[in-house]
Every structure is written in structure tokens, then in C-alpha cells.
């Protein structure tokens, strides 16, 4: 599945859910608080900026935010909230595309690293972050912990969520660390709409090795943006990686 075809105009128009889901204040505000703290007086670069769910409120805090985004329709939705002067966006792949300038913070939220479907591309994303950062700069990743404990031996699919009008099923290829998320939405007429997105899931230890290959050190890892302790039961993590202040 080609990522540009997945994140098309139809998905971009339906992506925002103001005030609910990933756009709920309780989800967005802790992330913006933490990112603003990490950016300090410097500039921030968001990989896969999307429709600006995080970038727009972060820019309103006074942080200078630039984005990289593969999907032009997603950028068009962002432009309905902030113009190019407020949040410049470069269209391209977050593993290879360069943005002008140097930053104190690069960040990648809401499991988006997993949209890169090979280990090489994910390592490339870390290296691209390092290319953009000033010495001592940080790369922040929000990512789910692979939930394979819910997958019995011999079973390739598991229902992640089931609520009225919506079912989410994941189908796994454990040999290649691949999972496809199948989102089924049902309207009042009984008609269903399907959206599928492929992902490569990553264990925290593998993520740390990717960081080392790009010259980063793990600075902190928490279970959420508010700083909850990361444990064996945590379903996701916010990991902060930092470049050395000097190569000397």
C-alpha cells in the first residue's frame, strides 16, 4: 500500500475530529505542553505534520514550527488553519526530505514512525532528525508498544476496538513485524466504510538501537506526555532522544 494513496483527499477531509478522539483537549494539550517545554526558545520541526493537530496549537504557544508531510491533501487541510508564514511545510518523505534551518526539537507523534514499513526507512528517519538538529537537540517519538500478548499462537488477527458504529481489527505478519489496521465505520443505514493502514511495529529496545545508529542517546522514556512511569504494562511511550552537545 502506497502511503500517498492511503492519505488521499477523502481521508484528509475526514481526518480531523475536533474535540474528540486524538483531537480531544486531554490528548492534545499534554503533548503540546511537553513539546513547548522541550523546544524552549528554539525552533521545532514536526515530521508527518498532517493537518496540524499538534503543530497549530504549538505554534500558538509561540514556538516556531516547520513541518514535513508526504500527503498534499493533508497539507491543504492544515492550510485552512495556518498559512505558510505561520507554519511552513515541505512536502516529502520524513526519512529523506530536508527542511531549511536547524532546530532544537524534532518530533514525531501518534505512532507515525510505524508508517515507515521497513527497518531501513525507520533508521533513516532517525538520521534525518539528527541532520536537522543543533548540538544537544532532541528527537521526540510517541509510539505504541507492540501488543502481541493479545495474539494467541496461530491467530493472525485481533480486534483492537469495538464500539457502536466502529470496529478496528489488526492483522499481523509477525515474521516481518508488520500489522495492517482495518477501520470499519458503520452508518445508520448499515453501510460500512473501510480504511486500512499498514504499519511496521517497533519494540522500545529496537528503537533505542536505531537512535544509537544516528548518534542519539536516550534521555527519558515515559508512558505518556504527562510523565507517567513507563512499565511492562504500558501500552505506549514517549521517548526523548538527545544529540551530544559536542562531537569532541
N, C-alpha and C positions, 0 to 999 in steps of 0.2 A: 504494500500500500504506500503510495507516494504521499508524503506529508503535505505538499502543496495542494493535492487533490482532496485530502481529508479536510483541511481547514479552508473550505471554499466559502463563497459568498453566503450561501444558505446557513452554514454553521456560524459564520461571523455575525450574521444578523440575529441569531437566536442565542448567542453565547452569553450575553450579559443577563443576569437575573438580579436586578437592583434590590438590595436589602435582604436577599435570601441566598442560601447555598454558599458558594465561595465568595459571594459579594456581601454577605451579612457583615454588619459592623464588628461583631465579635470575632470574625475571621480576619478581616482586612486590617482593623486598627492595631492589633498587637504586632502584626508583621510590619506595618508602616512605622510604628513606634521604634521597633528594634533596628530597622534599616536606617532610619533617620539618625539614631544614636551612633551606628557604625559608620555612616557616611561623614558625620561631623561637619566640618566646613568645606569638605571636598565634594567632588562630583561623583555621581553614580551612573553605572551602566547596567541596564536590565537586558539579559539575554531572553529572547522569546517574550517580548513586551506585550504581545497580544493586543487586546482592546484597552489596555491601560488600567486594569483593575487595581494594581499596586502603584504603578508609575504616576498616575494622575494625583492621588492623594499625597504621595511622597513629594511630588513637585510643589504641591500647595503648602507643604511644610517648609518650603524654601530650599530644598535640595535640588541641585541642577541635575536633571535626569535625561539621559540619552537611551534610546532603545535599539535593539536589533530584532528584526522579526521577518520570518520567512513568508508569511501569508499577507499578500497585499489587501485582501478583503478585511482582515483583522486590523490592519493599519488604517483603512478607511473608517472603520468604526471608532478607532482611537481618535481620529481627526474630528469627529463630532463632539469630542470633549476637550481636546487640547490641540492647538495648531503647531506647526513645525517649529516656530520660535520657542514655544513653551516646552515641548518635548520632541527634539529631533529624533528621527527614526531612519535607520539604514536597513533596507530590505536585503535579507540574505540569511544564510545558514549560521547559526550561533557557534558552530565548531570551526568555522573558517573566516567568516566575514569580519573585517576590521572597521571600527568606528574611529573617527578622528579624536585626538586628545588622549590624555592619561587620567586615570581615575583612582580614587581612594577605595572605591567599592564596586564590585561586580556582583550581581545577584541573579539567582535562577530559582523560581518559586513553583510550588504546587505540582511537584513530580515531573516537571517538564524535561529534566535531563533524560528521563526514560523514553522520550520521543526519539532520541538518537538510538538507532536499533542495533548498533554494533559496539563492541568494546573500544575499537579504534576511534570511532566517532566521539565516544564519551571522553576518552583520553584527550582527543583533540579539543574538546570543549574546555577542559581544564587548562590546556596550553594556551588556548585563545584568551581565556580570562587572564592568565599570567601576562600575556603580551600587552594587555590594556592597563595593567595596574602599576601604580607608582610603588617604589620600595616600601615595604610594610603594609601594602594594600591587602584588602580582604576579599575573598570569594565566598559567598554565602549560598548554600544549597538547601532547599526544603524538599524532602524526598520521603516516600513511604518505605517502610521496612517490608521486604517480601513476606507475604503471609502464607507460606507454603504449609504451615501446620494445619491449615483448614482443608488441604488437598489430600484425601486418602490415597494410598498406593493403588495405582491402576486407574484412577479417575483423573480426567483431563480438564474438568470444568467445575466451577464453584460459583454459587450465587453470592455476590458481594452485598447487594442491597435489594430489598423488595418492599415497596411502599405503594399505596394506591396510585395508579397511573404510571408507575415506573418500576422497571426491573433492570438490574445491572448484573451481567454474568461475565466472568473471566474464564477464558480458555487458555491453557498453559502448554508450552513446549519447554519442559524442564531441561532438556538437553542443551538448548540454546539460550536459556534464560529469557524466553520470550513469553509475553502474555498479550492476548487481544481482549480489550474491554468492549463488550457488546451492551449498548444502552438502548433499551426498549421503552418507548414512551407511548402511552395509550390515551386516546381522547374519549369523549363521551359517547361516540358512535361505535367504539370498539376497534377502530382503526389503529394500527401500530406504526410507529416510525422508528427506524433503526439507525443508530450512529455507531460506527466501530472505529476504535483507535488502537494501533499496535504499540507495544512498549517493550523495552529491554529492562528488566528489573535488576537492581544492583544492591548487593549487601554492603553495609557500612564499612566492613574491612576492605572490600574491593575498592570502594570509593576512596578510602584513605590511601591506598596504593596508587590510584590514579593521581591523587593530589601530589604525592611524593614525586612521581614521574615528571610533574610540571613544576616542581620546585616549591610546593606549598608545605606548610606544617599545619596540623590540626590544632586550632586554638581552643575551640569549645564545641560541645555537642549537647543539645537539649531535646526534650521530647516535643517541644512546641516553641512558639515565638515568645511566650511569656517566661521561658526559662525553667520549665518543669524538668525534673531529673529524667535523664534517659535511662531506661531499664530494659530488661529482657522482655517485658510485656509491652513496651512502647510500639505503637503502630506506625509512627513516623518520626522523623528527626529534622532538626535544623542544625546544620553543621557549618561552622565558620572556619575557613582555612586562611592562613596568612602567609604572605611572602616575607622573606627575611628583610630587615631594614637595609642590609648591605650584603653584597656578594663577597666581600673581603673576608 
